[in-house]
Amino acid sequence: IWEALVSNRLILWSANMSSSVEWSHYIPPADHTYNELMLNTI
């Protein structure tokens, strides 16, 4: 990644990019709730 930035080349991969699967689901899976998700992040 550093070499691509230094040489002004396109970065084809990043660990922080979201997958299209994340964008296609608007609610948590049936076995999870928003409350459980909040507890996992705190």
C-alpha beads as a LAMMPS data file, in Angstrom:
LAMMPS data file: protein, C-alpha beads

42 atoms
41 bonds

1 atom types
1 bond types

-500.0 500.0 xlo xhi
-500.0 500.0 ylo yhi
-500.0 500.0 zlo zhi

Masses

1 110.0

Atoms # bond

1 1 1 0.000 0.000 0.000
2 1 1 2.806 2.417 0.875
3 1 1 4.500 1.856 -2.479
4 1 1 1.217 2.544 -4.286
5 1 1 0.768 5.811 -2.357
6 1 1 4.322 6.957 -2.987
7 1 1 4.206 6.155 -6.696
8 1 1 0.642 7.554 -7.114
9 1 1 -0.729 4.181 -8.200
10 1 1 -4.233 2.920 -7.497
11 1 1 -4.654 0.921 -4.284
12 1 1 -6.594 -2.217 -5.183
13 1 1 -7.085 -3.590 -1.667
14 1 1 -7.644 -2.167 1.769
15 1 1 -8.381 -3.940 5.050
16 1 1 -10.894 -1.221 5.986
17 1 1 -13.100 -1.455 2.920
18 1 1 -16.659 -2.674 3.469
19 1 1 -17.885 -5.666 1.552
20 1 1 -21.052 -5.467 -0.497
21 1 1 -22.626 -7.957 1.931
22 1 1 -22.468 -5.363 4.717
23 1 1 -24.355 -2.857 2.591
24 1 1 -27.065 -5.322 1.507
25 1 1 -28.285 -6.086 5.059
26 1 1 -30.130 -3.313 6.855
27 1 1 -30.952 -5.229 10.048
28 1 1 -28.937 -7.613 12.201
29 1 1 -29.363 -11.358 11.602
30 1 1 -32.317 -13.085 13.273
31 1 1 -30.155 -14.449 16.100
32 1 1 -28.795 -10.982 17.001
33 1 1 -30.434 -7.772 18.150
34 1 1 -29.252 -4.180 18.219
35 1 1 -28.941 -4.417 22.013
36 1 1 -26.539 -7.356 21.715
37 1 1 -24.505 -5.492 19.128
38 1 1 -24.165 -2.498 21.444
39 1 1 -22.947 -4.711 24.288
40 1 1 -20.331 -6.239 22.012
41 1 1 -18.889 -2.847 21.070
42 1 1 -18.634 -1.386 24.573

Bonds

1 1 1 2
2 1 2 3
3 1 3 4
4 1 4 5
5 1 5 6
6 1 6 7
7 1 7 8
8 1 8 9
9 1 9 10
10 1 10 11
11 1 11 12
12 1 12 13
13 1 13 14
14 1 14 15
15 1 15 16
16 1 16 17
17 1 17 18
18 1 18 19
19 1 19 20
20 1 20 21
21 1 21 22
22 1 22 23
23 1 23 24
24 1 24 25
25 1 25 26
26 1 26 27
27 1 27 28
28 1 28 29
29 1 29 30
30 1 30 31
31 1 31 32
32 1 32 33
33 1 33 34
34 1 34 35
35 1 35 36
36 1 36 37
37 1 37 38
38 1 38 39
39 1 39 40
40 1 40 41
41 1 41 42
